[in-house]
Every structure is written in structure tokens, then in C-alpha cells.
Amino acid sequence: MKFGIGQAVKRTEDPRFLTGRGQYVDDIDLPEMLFAQVVRSDFAAGRLVGVDAEEARRMPGVALVYTAADIAGRLVPISAGMGMVQADGSPFVDVPHPHLAEDTVAYVGQPVAVVFANSRQAAMDAAEAVAVEIEPSDAVVSAQDALHAAPIHEGLDGNRIYRWEVGDPDAVARAFDNAHIVQLDVRNQRLAVTPIEPRGIVVRYDAQGWEIWVSNQGVHSARDDIARDLRTKPDRLRVHAPDVGGGFGMKLIDHPEYALCALAAQQTRRPVKWTSTRAEALLSDVQARDLTTRAEAAFDPDGTLLGLRWRSTSNVGAFTPGFGAGVHTSFSAHLIGGVYDVRAVHHVVEGVVTNTTPVDAYRGAGKPEVLHVMERLMSTAARELGLDQVAIRQRNLIRPDQIPYRTAGGVDFDAIDAPAILNRAAELADVVGFDDRARGKLAGLGVAYYYERTGGGPVEMATIHIAADGAIIADVGTESAGQGHETAWAQIVANQLGVPFEAITVRRGDTGSLPRGSGTGGSRSAVQASRSFLIAAEDVVEQALIRAEDLLEVARTDLEFRDGTVRVTGTDRAMSLIEIAAQTGPLDGVGEVDSVVTTTPNGAHIAEVEIDPETGHVTLTRYSVVDDFGNVINPMIVTGQVHGGVAQGAGQVLCEEMVRDADGQPLSGSFMDYAMPRAADLPMIDVELVSVPTPSNPLGLKGCGEAGAIAAVGAVANAVEDALARAGAAPCMPPYTAGRVWSALHRI
């Protein structure tokens, strides 16, 4: 089928984006709209002595001002979106985020008050008039300091909120006896999540409840989160997500501004809009990574991996909203060992609170950090043992004849051919020719083999409606934030029902259309949405067969469905689904799943870099990818997802860092100081897709959205470290900025 599964169909949503016809939250204007402006803490830690909003309340155009006293008892603080059990069986310590600071402030950018006015400018002017008095105290900024500092919140025994572990320490101790030990300290620095569209929300309220438009990755979770904050039932909220300009996990997380705007809309009976500025976003959006790891690996002399012993410390920020406590524990810590056949592992992770912006899920959600550590260990071991980076991996990869395979961390592989994929990647990257290309240059080559366990929320729902006029509407509970879902989901429907691709309209982002769904995150959408659409398509076909009994005047047993038509077996008598709908009324199918299906996408990424010895500037000169996503719906879209992920992973390694001083003040509070990767910083990225289909879902799909971001961190870091090692320089810590690399080269 021309527009079916597996075809590189151009994205149908792109014309409206490219011509400026996208509809985003900030494009929504309603009559009598109020505009919100948040007053934020200028200090990372301190006692909130007072908030005087009286002058602001008297200013022209101001309708309402909230301080913590004004909303006392009206909103529930934002707590963790998941439960987690520590290593000793006790629950982790949840530190809920108040919507407005009450007695203390805990990070720069924490909301202290919010102004609602008739215009954006009036709200900004009034916010300037709010007098906030804070008695500053010593800030605790780093995770290492937090382990030994006094608690940053009253009521805590200390700053450690969890201790989590996976593996068998006794088995590891035995594996380390008389082995060659490789030891590394690996830093995954704090990042800002920077989607091109900042967060925003529009709310209106009437007697039936709230109608909300929000830039979000999952309208059903947003509905449930905001309803909980408001102390009301979810069915009193209808939530829409219009076009969303990137999310990367951050837009799945509840933030204080949402319920504050909803409460104001209820109180004033006027619509309310809040749109974040970029400066606000860099302070107040949940942030990412911030994990330090002391990693040890045991090898025998021929390079066989015997055991792994890691200890990690996670800086979760000041509070624990959303999934922050899970990012470096249940989401990822079990990936220790990667795709390698190693049976002795032990990973301890401690999470601590600090006077910094909360940390939560960001593309990969802990997996880039773990695979960064793993792949750095493998390439470092190769140097120490005199092996090349490909050979040491081939010696240790899980082999196809070992499938099904359960790792020591508890991950199940049901379909993988890692040795073949690594070989093909080495060919694509021309690894054997690297030394010739590098002659006379300060260059390095880095290899990384990644995998991911995808899954996410178990609940997903889809419906298919074939109207009497031939229009086809497909509704789904996942959300698109640039992934091309409108095209891919239409391909699935066209493939399964044999209906015209161009007749299909995919709708998403409306809790009024579908009561349930888990949104987009964790590379779950293709697997869960496809399962739901397949069930909905079967429902449509069954209804069509029942109706065709009367239309074609034959028994059900004499009918078959093929290529979009119901046929009388053995004859040329047939009716299309659209013809049946035209004669008998709309055909409606419903599909719903309520079980997690995990997949293990994997692949090899190989990077080359060149360093300017005069300046320390690192240039990424070549990047090659061989990825296994099982069967793919649209290879063009999948390749684009890999490109974007690689850009984000390379950005983490080469330039991005959210820096704070000892007082917790951000030093990278704008794009003048927070460096982002640009198109000119990236080479052409060669991507090959291979298919080792998984039996875990009917289409044999594996999630692909986070792969590039997971793999690129290790590949690019290994390339830089390889170049430094060839120059006789000591290892460095990312991000590999020019100054940092120059200092390493010159031993400063």
C-alpha cells in the first residue's frame, strides 16, 4: 500500500507549520481575558518574611493578586506522580511543591505571588510592584554538599530522600577478585529543557467546570493533575492540547502556574492566560540530568566484562513533583550492564534535595545517564587493555542465540541482534579507515551501543469513525509535540482498513473526545497507539461485516474483508467500508489497551570529532547510526527522530549546562549564557534502520523517540576522550567546552 505501514510518507501536518498556520496555546484569545504574571524568588534559600501586594492590587487593570495567604487551603501542593520503595522497603520521602511559597523559598524562580490583569503589560507592571522580603540563608547547591548539609526543608531528617539499589553486591565482590579494575567518575551535568514553544495555559470557567488549553504531552494526565490540585473531580475539567512545539518530558509534568490560573478563572469568572517567557522557563521549568557516578568495572585480561559496581548521587532539586524520584531509579538504574552479557552488577543510587529547580524526566529519563557511564567504561577499558572500541564490545555483547535473555538488572530482551548491528555500524562509519583520516589532526572516534526499555503508561485509547460522506476521523489519547503522529497514525488506519490515506483526519489532545489515555512519553506512543488502533479497526470491520449481511443478502460466514472491502467469498460482489457507511450510517470502532508492553530498541552509534589544539574547540565531524526499532511505521519520520535526538545528546556533551554559583544563583539564565547546539554544529548524520521485530506487539514495533538522545551522549563523549587520550591529555568532564578541553590539553 502506497501510504501504509513501512512507507516514507511525507508528514501531512508540516504544511501548516511551515506556513505559520499552527495553532498554539498563546494563539488562543478569548473575550475578557486576564493575563497572569508570576512573581518569583530572587534567592535560592531563605525565610519569606513577607509579601506585600497591596500596591499591585490598586494598579490599573489588575483584577486579582494571589499570595500564599490568599490561596491557603484552596490548592493541594504538587506531590510526586509515582510511588517508590527504597532499598530498605520504606517509601521514599516525598517533598511536595507548594503552588506559592509559604514560609520559606527553596530555589531561584520559585513562585511567590501571581498577578492577573487585563493586559500582559499591566500584569507585568503590577508584578514589579509586589514587595517581597526574603531573609536569605545559605544555599545547598550540589548533591555532594547536600549529603552533609543541614536539611533544606523543616521536617526532614536530612537531605537524602531515597536510597535505591539493584543487583547483588556479593556476586560483584567475587567478580572483582583478581580482575582488572577500570574506575571512572562520570558527570551528567544539569540541563535545561528548552522546547521551542515555552509552557503556557489558557483557562475558562463556567457552571459546568473548567475548559483548559495547555501546551502539554498528555491531556488526561494534565486533567487529573490539575483536578487534584484544585480538590475537584477530573470530570469537571475538559483539557485540550493544541499544536505543541516540543515537550521532551518536561511538558508531562504538573507545574504551579496551571492550577493558579484555573483557580483565578473560577474566582473571577473570566478567562485567564499565562505564557512563560524564555527567562522564566530557564528558572522554573523542571530541569534534567544532574547525576554523578563513581563507576567501577571488572575485566579479565582478554577484555571479558566480569562485573560492575556503581554508586550514583542524584540531585532532584528542591521538591519532588512528577517523576523526579524515578528518573535515576526505577526508570533507568536497572539498565546497568547495557547490552552486555554480565551477570554480576550492583548499582546504588541516592537522591538528595537541594536549593535548585526540581529535576524531572527529559528525553530518555535517566537512560542517557546510565548508558553514558556504561559506554565510557567500555571505551576506557579498551584503551587500558589494548583493544579497539568495537572489539571489546563484540566480545561482550548479548548474542542472538541467548535470546530470550534477562539481564542482571532485570530487563528482558525478546528480539535483538547486537553483534550484527555493531558490525554494520563499523562498516558504515568506516572505522578501519579512521586512523588514515585522523593523520595530522587531533581527532577521536567514539563508539556507543545503547538500548532502551520503553513502555510508559499502560492505558491507551483510540477510536475510528467512518462518516456517511466518506470522511474518516481517528481519535487517540497520545499527544504529538513534533513527532509526526498525524501522519503515522493515519498510515496505520489506512493500512488496516484499506481506506484512502488522504480521507483520514487524526485528532488528539482533547479529553472531551476520549475519556482515557496516557499521552506521549517514554517512547510509548507507537506501540500503545498502534495496539489501540488495531482493536478499533477490528471493531469497524466487524460492524461492516454484520451490516453487509443485509446489504449483500448473504450469511456472515460467506463474507470476508480484504483491501478495504467486504466481499462475498468466491464472487466479485463487494462493498467498500465507505459505501457501507454511506448506506447504513457511520461506522465507529473503539480500541483500548490497559497493559504495559515493553520493547528494547537498540543500536550502535559511532562519532568522530576533531579538536583545535590552539583553542580547544571540538567539532563533531562525522556521525553514523545503525538502529533497530523493529518494524517501523514511517522510516522518514523515524530517521528524523534519530537526528533530533542525536542533536540533543551532542548538545549535552559539547555545550549545554545549567550553571549556578555557590549561592544558587543561575549563571546561565538566558540563551546568551546557556549554549544550545545549532545546525552548523552537526555533521550529516548517516542513519540505517534494521528490523529485528519484537513479538511483544502485533506490528513488531519498538519505540524510537528517545534513542538518539540516549546513544549520542556516550558516542560523542567517547570520541572526545579518545582524542584527548591520543594527545596524552587526562580525561575531562562534560560539557567539553573549548576552555575545558584546552585546559586538559595544556594540563591546567
Buried (B, 14 or more C-beta within 10 A) or exposed (E): EEBBBBBEBEBBBEEEEEEEEBEBBBEBEBEEBBBBBBBBBBBBBBBBEEBEBEBBBEBEBBBBBBBBEBBEEBBBBBBBBBEBEBBEEEEBBBBEBBBBBBEBBBBBBBBBBBBBBBEBEBBBBBBBBBBBEBEBBBBBBBBEBBBEBEBBBEEBEBBBBBBBBBBBBEBBBBBBEEBBBBEBEBBBBBBBBBBEBBBBBBBBBEEEBBBBBBBBBBBBBBBBBBBBBBEBEBEEBBBBBBBBBBBBBBBBBBBBBBBBBBBBBBBBEBBBBBBBEBBBBBBBBBBBBBBBBBBBBBBEEEBBBBBBBBBBBBBBBBBBBBBBBBBBBBBBBBBBBBBBBBBBBBBBBBBBBBBBBBBBBBBBBBBBBBBBBBBBBBBBBBBEBEBBBBEBBBBBBBEBEEBEBEBBBEBEBBBBBBBBBBBBBBEBBBBEEBEEBBEEBBBBBBBBBBBBBBBBBEBBBBBBBBBBEBBBBBBBBBBBBBBBBBBBBBBBBBBBBBBBBEBBBBBBBBBEBBEEBBBBBBBBBBBBBBBBBBBBBBBBBBBBBBBBBEBBEBEEEBBEBEEBBBBBEEEEBBBBBBBBBBEBEBBBBBBBBEEBBBBBBBBBBBBBBBBBBEEBBBEBBBBBBBBBBBBBBBBBBBBBBBBBBBBBBBBBBBBBBBEBEEBBBBEBBEEEEBBEBEEEBBBEBBBBBBBBBBEBBEBBBBBBBBBBBBBBBBBBBBBBBBBBBBBEBEBBEBBBBBEBBBBBBEEE
